[in-house]
Amino acid sequence: MLAFILFLIIVWIILGIIGAVVHGLVWLLIVAAILFVATLALGGSRLRAGRGRATR
């Protein structure tokens, strides 16, 4: 699961860079930023939930 989340984060960073560099694709930068934050939030919540079960 962690590898998949890291893969998604890398994809969002690459899309954000493309959106920032290519003129007219600012919307791609915005979408990539939103998805990046959503992936971090989802990944963080799942990692914290997984750790809580392992200690019980």
PDB file of N, CA, C and O in Angstrom:
ATOM      1  N   MET A   1       0.820  -1.190   0.000  1.00  0.00           N
ATOM      2  CA  MET A   1       0.000   0.000   0.000  1.00  0.00           C
ATOM      3  C   MET A   1       0.869   1.262   0.000  1.00  0.00           C
ATOM      4  O   MET A   1       0.568   2.242  -0.681  1.00  0.00           O
ATOM      5  N   LEU A   2       1.949   1.213   0.777  1.00  0.00           N
ATOM      6  CA  LEU A   2       2.836   2.361   0.854  1.00  0.00           C
ATOM      7  C   LEU A   2       3.482   2.646  -0.499  1.00  0.00           C
ATOM      8  O   LEU A   2       3.642   3.805  -0.880  1.00  0.00           O
ATOM      9  N   ALA A   3       3.847   1.604  -1.214  1.00  0.00           N
ATOM     10  CA  ALA A   3       4.462   1.794  -2.535  1.00  0.00           C
ATOM     11  C   ALA A   3       3.479   2.449  -3.502  1.00  0.00           C
ATOM     12  O   ALA A   3       3.875   3.292  -4.307  1.00  0.00           O
ATOM     13  N   PHE A   4       2.222   2.077  -3.432  1.00  0.00           N
ATOM     14  CA  PHE A   4       1.205   2.665  -4.306  1.00  0.00           C
ATOM     15  C   PHE A   4       1.002   4.141  -3.988  1.00  0.00           C
ATOM     16  O   PHE A   4       0.870   4.960  -4.898  1.00  0.00           O
ATOM     17  N   ILE A   5       0.976   4.481  -2.717  1.00  0.00           N
ATOM     18  CA  ILE A   5       0.803   5.871  -2.316  1.00  0.00           C
ATOM     19  C   ILE A   5       2.002   6.705  -2.760  1.00  0.00           C
ATOM     20  O   ILE A   5       1.832   7.823  -3.247  1.00  0.00           O
ATOM     21  N   LEU A   6       3.197   6.175  -2.598  1.00  0.00           N
ATOM     22  CA  LEU A   6       4.391   6.883  -3.055  1.00  0.00           C
ATOM     23  C   LEU A   6       4.385   7.058  -4.566  1.00  0.00           C
ATOM     24  O   LEU A   6       4.793   8.103  -5.074  1.00  0.00           O
ATOM     25  N   PHE A   7       3.926   6.044  -5.285  1.00  0.00           N
ATOM     26  CA  PHE A   7       3.812   6.142  -6.739  1.00  0.00           C
ATOM     27  C   PHE A   7       2.858   7.261  -7.132  1.00  0.00           C
ATOM     28  O   PHE A   7       3.165   8.058  -8.019  1.00  0.00           O
ATOM     29  N   LEU A   8       1.701   7.324  -6.477  1.00  0.00           N
ATOM     30  CA  LEU A   8       0.731   8.380  -6.781  1.00  0.00           C
ATOM     31  C   LEU A   8       1.296   9.763  -6.486  1.00  0.00           C
ATOM     32  O   LEU A   8       1.083  10.699  -7.257  1.00  0.00           O
ATOM     33  N   ILE A   9       2.015   9.896  -5.376  1.00  0.00           N
ATOM     34  CA  ILE A   9       2.602  11.185  -5.036  1.00  0.00           C
ATOM     35  C   ILE A   9       3.599  11.616  -6.102  1.00  0.00           C
ATOM     36  O   ILE A   9       3.629  12.784  -6.487  1.00  0.00           O
ATOM     37  N   ILE A  10       4.412  10.683  -6.581  1.00  0.00           N
ATOM     38  CA  ILE A  10       5.381  11.003  -7.640  1.00  0.00           C
ATOM     39  C   ILE A  10       4.663  11.406  -8.914  1.00  0.00           C
ATOM     40  O   ILE A  10       5.081  12.352  -9.581  1.00  0.00           O
ATOM     41  N   VAL A  11       3.591  10.706  -9.267  1.00  0.00           N
ATOM     42  CA  VAL A  11       2.817  11.061 -10.465  1.00  0.00           C
ATOM     43  C   VAL A  11       2.247  12.461 -10.338  1.00  0.00           C
ATOM     44  O   VAL A  11       2.294  13.229 -11.300  1.00  0.00           O
ATOM     45  N   TRP A  12       1.704  12.820  -9.166  1.00  0.00           N
ATOM     46  CA  TRP A  12       1.109  14.145  -8.979  1.00  0.00           C
ATOM     47  C   TRP A  12       2.185  15.223  -9.065  1.00  0.00           C
ATOM     48  O   TRP A  12       1.934  16.303  -9.600  1.00  0.00           O
ATOM     49  N   ILE A  13       3.378  14.943  -8.546  1.00  0.00           N
ATOM     50  CA  ILE A  13       4.462  15.927  -8.630  1.00  0.00           C
ATOM     51  C   ILE A  13       4.862  16.148 -10.085  1.00  0.00           C
ATOM     52  O   ILE A  13       5.065  17.287 -10.505  1.00  0.00           O
ATOM     53  N   ILE A  14       4.977  15.068 -10.855  1.00  0.00           N
ATOM     54  CA  ILE A  14       5.343  15.186 -12.269  1.00  0.00           C
ATOM     55  C   ILE A  14       4.275  15.958 -13.038  1.00  0.00           C
ATOM     56  O   ILE A  14       4.602  16.827 -13.847  1.00  0.00           O
ATOM     57  N   LEU A  15       3.006  15.652 -12.797  1.00  0.00           N
ATOM     58  CA  LEU A  15       1.931  16.383 -13.469  1.00  0.00           C
ATOM     59  C   LEU A  15       1.926  17.857 -13.070  1.00  0.00           C
ATOM     60  O   LEU A  15       1.652  18.724 -13.899  1.00  0.00           O
ATOM     61  N   GLY A  16       2.221  18.136 -11.827  1.00  0.00           N
ATOM     62  CA  GLY A  16       2.290  19.525 -11.379  1.00  0.00           C
ATOM     63  C   GLY A  16       3.412  20.286 -12.053  1.00  0.00           C
ATOM     64  O   GLY A  16       3.238  21.446 -12.426  1.00  0.00           O
ATOM     65  N   ILE A  17       4.560  19.651 -12.215  1.00  0.00           N
ATOM     66  CA  ILE A  17       5.679  20.291 -12.895  1.00  0.00           C
ATOM     67  C   ILE A  17       5.331  20.554 -14.354  1.00  0.00           C
ATOM     68  O   ILE A  17       5.623  21.629 -14.877  1.00  0.00           O
ATOM     69  N   ILE A  18       4.714  19.589 -15.008  1.00  0.00           N
ATOM     70  CA  ILE A  18       4.300  19.782 -16.405  1.00  0.00           C
ATOM     71  C   ILE A  18       3.301  20.930 -16.496  1.00  0.00           C
ATOM     72  O   ILE A  18       3.392  21.765 -17.397  1.00  0.00           O
ATOM     73  N   GLY A  19       2.352  20.974 -15.569  1.00  0.00           N
ATOM     74  CA  GLY A  19       1.361  22.041 -15.574  1.00  0.00           C
ATOM     75  C   GLY A  19       1.970  23.410 -15.343  1.00  0.00           C
ATOM     76  O   GLY A  19       1.487  24.405 -15.883  1.00  0.00           O
ATOM     77  N   ALA A  20       3.035  23.469 -14.539  1.00  0.00           N
ATOM     78  CA  ALA A  20       3.685  24.744 -14.266  1.00  0.00           C
ATOM     79  C   ALA A  20       4.557  25.196 -15.427  1.00  0.00           C
ATOM     80  O   ALA A  20       4.701  26.396 -15.660  1.00  0.00           O
ATOM     81  N   VAL A  21       5.140  24.253 -16.159  1.00  0.00           N
ATOM     82  CA  VAL A  21       6.086  24.590 -17.225  1.00  0.00           C
ATOM     83  C   VAL A  21       5.378  24.903 -18.546  1.00  0.00           C
ATOM     84  O   VAL A  21       5.731  25.864 -19.229  1.00  0.00           O
ATOM     85  N   VAL A  22       4.396  24.103 -18.897  1.00  0.00           N
ATOM     86  CA  VAL A  22       3.729  24.255 -20.196  1.00  0.00           C
ATOM     87  C   VAL A  22       2.672  25.350 -20.088  1.00  0.00           C
ATOM     88  O   VAL A  22       1.789  25.299 -19.233  1.00  0.00           O
ATOM     89  N   HIS A  23       2.779  26.331 -20.963  1.00  0.00           N
ATOM     90  CA  HIS A  23       1.837  27.447 -20.967  1.00  0.00           C
ATOM     91  C   HIS A  23       0.427  26.947 -21.317  1.00  0.00           C
ATOM     92  O   HIS A  23       0.259  26.207 -22.287  1.00  0.00           O
ATOM     93  N   GLY A  24      -0.551  27.332 -20.560  1.00  0.00           N
ATOM     94  CA  GLY A  24      -1.925  26.933 -20.822  1.00  0.00           C
ATOM     95  C   GLY A  24      -2.375  25.706 -20.047  1.00  0.00           C
ATOM     96  O   GLY A  24      -3.534  25.299 -20.137  1.00  0.00           O
ATOM     97  N   LEU A  25      -1.460  25.115 -19.285  1.00  0.00           N
ATOM     98  CA  LEU A  25      -1.833  23.935 -18.511  1.00  0.00           C
ATOM     99  C   LEU A  25      -1.792  24.204 -17.010  1.00  0.00           C
ATOM    100  O   LEU A  25      -1.448  23.324 -16.221  1.00  0.00           O
ATOM    101  N   VAL A  26      -2.140  25.410 -16.630  1.00  0.00           N
ATOM    102  CA  VAL A  26      -2.170  25.760 -15.211  1.00  0.00           C
ATOM    103  C   VAL A  26      -3.227  24.929 -14.488  1.00  0.00           C
ATOM    104  O   VAL A  26      -3.070  24.606 -13.311  1.00  0.00           O
ATOM    105  N   TRP A  27      -4.294  24.586 -15.189  1.00  0.00           N
ATOM    106  CA  TRP A  27      -5.337  23.751 -14.595  1.00  0.00           C
ATOM    107  C   TRP A  27      -4.753  22.393 -14.182  1.00  0.00           C
ATOM    108  O   TRP A  27      -5.202  21.805 -13.198  1.00  0.00           O
ATOM    109  N   LEU A  28      -3.764  21.894 -14.920  1.00  0.00           N
ATOM    110  CA  LEU A  28      -3.135  20.614 -14.572  1.00  0.00           C
ATOM    111  C   LEU A  28      -2.352  20.741 -13.269  1.00  0.00           C
ATOM    112  O   LEU A  28      -2.332  19.815 -12.458  1.00  0.00           O
ATOM    113  N   LEU A  29      -1.714  21.877 -13.072  1.00  0.00           N
ATOM    114  CA  LEU A  29      -1.009  22.136 -11.824  1.00  0.00           C
ATOM    115  C   LEU A  29      -1.984  22.147 -10.654  1.00  0.00           C
ATOM    116  O   LEU A  29      -1.693  21.588  -9.597  1.00  0.00           O
ATOM    117  N   ILE A  30      -3.135  22.777 -10.836  1.00  0.00           N
ATOM    118  CA  ILE A  30      -4.136  22.860  -9.766  1.00  0.00           C
ATOM    119  C   ILE A  30      -4.697  21.482  -9.440  1.00  0.00           C
ATOM    120  O   ILE A  30      -4.828  21.126  -8.269  1.00  0.00           O
ATOM    121  N   VAL A  31      -5.027  20.711 -10.459  1.00  0.00           N
ATOM    122  CA  VAL A  31      -5.551  19.357 -10.246  1.00  0.00           C
ATOM    123  C   VAL A  31      -4.506  18.488  -9.556  1.00  0.00           C
ATOM    124  O   VAL A  31      -4.825  17.746  -8.628  1.00  0.00           O
ATOM    125  N   ALA A  32      -3.257  18.579 -10.010  1.00  0.00           N
ATOM    126  CA  ALA A  32      -2.188  17.786  -9.407  1.00  0.00           C
ATOM    127  C   ALA A  32      -1.993  18.159  -7.938  1.00  0.00           C
ATOM    128  O   ALA A  32      -1.764  17.282  -7.105  1.00  0.00           O
ATOM    129  N   ALA A  33      -2.081  19.441  -7.613  1.00  0.00           N
ATOM    130  CA  ALA A  33      -1.921  19.871  -6.230  1.00  0.00           C
ATOM    131  C   ALA A  33      -3.050  19.339  -5.346  1.00  0.00           C
ATOM    132  O   ALA A  33      -2.807  18.890  -4.226  1.00  0.00           O
ATOM    133  N   ILE A  34      -4.269  19.389  -5.846  1.00  0.00           N
ATOM    134  CA  ILE A  34      -5.411  18.871  -5.084  1.00  0.00           C
ATOM    135  C   ILE A  34      -5.269  17.364  -4.862  1.00  0.00           C
ATOM    136  O   ILE A  34      -5.475  16.875  -3.751  1.00  0.00           O
ATOM    137  N   LEU A  35      -4.920  16.636  -5.913  1.00  0.00           N
ATOM    138  CA  LEU A  35      -4.761  15.186  -5.783  1.00  0.00           C
ATOM    139  C   LEU A  35      -3.576  14.829  -4.895  1.00  0.00           C
ATOM    140  O   LEU A  35      -3.624  13.830  -4.178  1.00  0.00           O
ATOM    141  N   PHE A  36      -2.513  15.629  -4.931  1.00  0.00           N
ATOM    142  CA  PHE A  36      -1.355  15.414  -4.077  1.00  0.00           C
ATOM    143  C   PHE A  36      -1.746  15.511  -2.605  1.00  0.00           C
ATOM    144  O   PHE A  36      -1.394  14.647  -1.802  1.00  0.00           O
ATOM    145  N   VAL A  37      -2.473  16.562  -2.261  1.00  0.00           N
ATOM    146  CA  VAL A  37      -2.908  16.754  -0.871  1.00  0.00           C
ATOM    147  C   VAL A  37      -3.872  15.642  -0.453  1.00  0.00           C
ATOM    148  O   VAL A  37      -3.792  15.140   0.669  1.00  0.00           O
ATOM    149  N   ALA A  38      -4.781  15.257  -1.352  1.00  0.00           N
ATOM    150  CA  ALA A  38      -5.729  14.184  -1.032  1.00  0.00           C
ATOM    151  C   ALA A  38      -4.999  12.857  -0.817  1.00  0.00           C
ATOM    152  O   ALA A  38      -5.348  12.099   0.087  1.00  0.00           O
ATOM    153  N   THR A  39      -3.999  12.577  -1.633  1.00  0.00           N
ATOM    154  CA  THR A  39      -3.236  11.341  -1.479  1.00  0.00           C
ATOM    155  C   THR A  39      -2.464  11.337  -0.169  1.00  0.00           C
ATOM    156  O   THR A  39      -2.409  10.316   0.516  1.00  0.00           O
ATOM    157  N   LEU A  40      -1.868  12.470   0.183  1.00  0.00           N
ATOM    158  CA  LEU A  40      -1.159  12.550   1.459  1.00  0.00           C
ATOM    159  C   LEU A  40      -2.114  12.331   2.634  1.00  0.00           C
ATOM    160  O   LEU A  40      -1.777  11.632   3.589  1.00  0.00           O
ATOM    161  N   ALA A  41      -3.282  12.919   2.562  1.00  0.00           N
ATOM    162  CA  ALA A  41      -4.247  12.764   3.656  1.00  0.00           C
ATOM    163  C   ALA A  41      -4.732  11.324   3.761  1.00  0.00           C
ATOM    164  O   ALA A  41      -4.806  10.767   4.857  1.00  0.00           O
ATOM    165  N   LEU A  42      -5.060  10.727   2.630  1.00  0.00           N
ATOM    166  CA  LEU A  42      -5.531   9.340   2.637  1.00  0.00           C
ATOM    167  C   LEU A  42      -4.439   8.386   3.094  1.00  0.00           C
ATOM    168  O   LEU A  42      -4.683   7.490   3.902  1.00  0.00           O
ATOM    169  N   GLY A  43      -3.248   8.583   2.577  1.00  0.00           N
ATOM    170  CA  GLY A  43      -2.130   7.716   2.959  1.00  0.00           C
ATOM    171  C   GLY A  43      -1.776   7.858   4.422  1.00  0.00           C
ATOM    172  O   GLY A  43      -1.510   6.865   5.099  1.00  0.00           O
ATOM    173  N   GLY A  44      -1.769   9.082   4.913  1.00  0.00           N
ATOM    174  CA  GLY A  44      -1.461   9.305   6.316  1.00  0.00           C
ATOM    175  C   GLY A  44      -2.491   8.691   7.244  1.00  0.00           C
ATOM    176  O   GLY A  44      -2.139   8.123   8.278  1.00  0.00           O
ATOM    177  N   SER A  45      -3.753   8.801   6.886  1.00  0.00           N
ATOM    178  CA  SER A  45      -4.795   8.229   7.738  1.00  0.00           C
ATOM    179  C   SER A  45      -4.735   6.706   7.738  1.00  0.00           C
ATOM    180  O   SER A  45      -4.968   6.078   8.770  1.00  0.00           O
ATOM    181  N   ARG A  46      -4.428   6.115   6.601  1.00  0.00           N
ATOM    182  CA  ARG A  46      -4.334   4.653   6.543  1.00  0.00           C
ATOM    183  C   ARG A  46      -3.108   4.141   7.279  1.00  0.00           C
ATOM    184  O   ARG A  46      -3.162   3.088   7.913  1.00  0.00           O
ATOM    185  N   LEU A  47      -2.002   4.875   7.204  1.00  0.00           N
ATOM    186  CA  LEU A  47      -0.804   4.455   7.924  1.00  0.00           C
ATOM    187  C   LEU A  47      -1.005   4.556   9.429  1.00  0.00           C
ATOM    188  O   LEU A  47      -0.588   3.673  10.179  1.00  0.00           O
ATOM    189  N   ARG A  48      -1.647   5.638   9.868  1.00  0.00           N
ATOM    190  CA  ARG A  48      -1.916   5.775  11.300  1.00  0.00           C
ATOM    191  C   ARG A  48      -2.879   4.717  11.795  1.00  0.00           C
ATOM    192  O   ARG A  48      -2.718   4.203  12.902  1.00  0.00           O
ATOM    193  N   ALA A  49      -3.880   4.382  10.993  1.00  0.00           N
ATOM    194  CA  ALA A  49      -4.855   3.357  11.373  1.00  0.00           C
ATOM    195  C   ALA A  49      -4.187   1.989  11.450  1.00  0.00           C
ATOM    196  O   ALA A  49      -4.502   1.187  12.329  1.00  0.00           O
ATOM    197  N   GLY A  50      -3.267   1.726  10.533  1.00  0.00           N
ATOM    198  CA  GLY A  50      -2.557   0.451  10.531  1.00  0.00           C
ATOM    199  C   GLY A  50      -1.655   0.292  11.735  1.00  0.00           C
ATOM    200  O   GLY A  50      -1.537  -0.808  12.274  1.00  0.00           O
ATOM    201  N   ARG A  51      -1.021   1.355  12.166  1.00  0.00           N
ATOM    202  CA  ARG A  51      -0.139   1.310  13.330  1.00  0.00           C
ATOM    203  C   ARG A  51      -0.936   1.091  14.610  1.00  0.00           C
ATOM    204  O   ARG A  51      -0.470   0.421  15.531  1.00  0.00           O
ATOM    205  N   GLY A  52      -2.136   1.656  14.665  1.00  0.00           N
ATOM    206  CA  GLY A  52      -2.953   1.505  15.858  1.00  0.00           C
ATOM    207  C   GLY A  52      -3.375   0.067  16.084  1.00  0.00           C
ATOM    208  O   GLY A  52      -3.455  -0.390  17.225  1.00  0.00           O
ATOM    209  N   ARG A  53      -3.645  -0.645  15.007  1.00  0.00           N
ATOM    210  CA  ARG A  53      -4.041  -2.058  15.132  1.00  0.00           C
ATOM    211  C   ARG A  53      -2.865  -2.942  15.503  1.00  0.00           C
ATOM    212  O   ARG A  53      -3.048  -3.944  16.195  1.00  0.00           O
ATOM    213  N   ALA A  54      -1.670  -2.602  15.066  1.00  0.00           N
ATOM    214  CA  ALA A  54      -0.503  -3.452  15.316  1.00  0.00           C
ATOM    215  C   ALA A  54      -0.075  -3.396  16.762  1.00  0.00           C
ATOM    216  O   ALA A  54       0.529  -4.352  17.250  1.00  0.00           O
ATOM    217  N   THR A  55      -0.362  -2.316  17.471  1.00  0.00           N
ATOM    218  CA  THR A  55       0.092  -2.202  18.859  1.00  0.00           C
ATOM    219  C   THR A  55      -0.893  -2.815  19.846  1.00  0.00           C
ATOM    220  O   THR A  55      -0.561  -2.960  21.023  1.00  0.00           O
ATOM    221  N   ARG A  56      -2.062  -3.170  19.416  1.00  0.00           N
ATOM    222  CA  ARG A  56      -3.060  -3.718  20.352  1.00  0.00           C
ATOM    223  C   ARG A  56      -2.888  -5.170  20.573  1.00  0.00           C
ATOM    224  O   ARG A  56      -3.647  -5.773  21.331  1.00  0.00           O
TER     225      ARG A  56
END
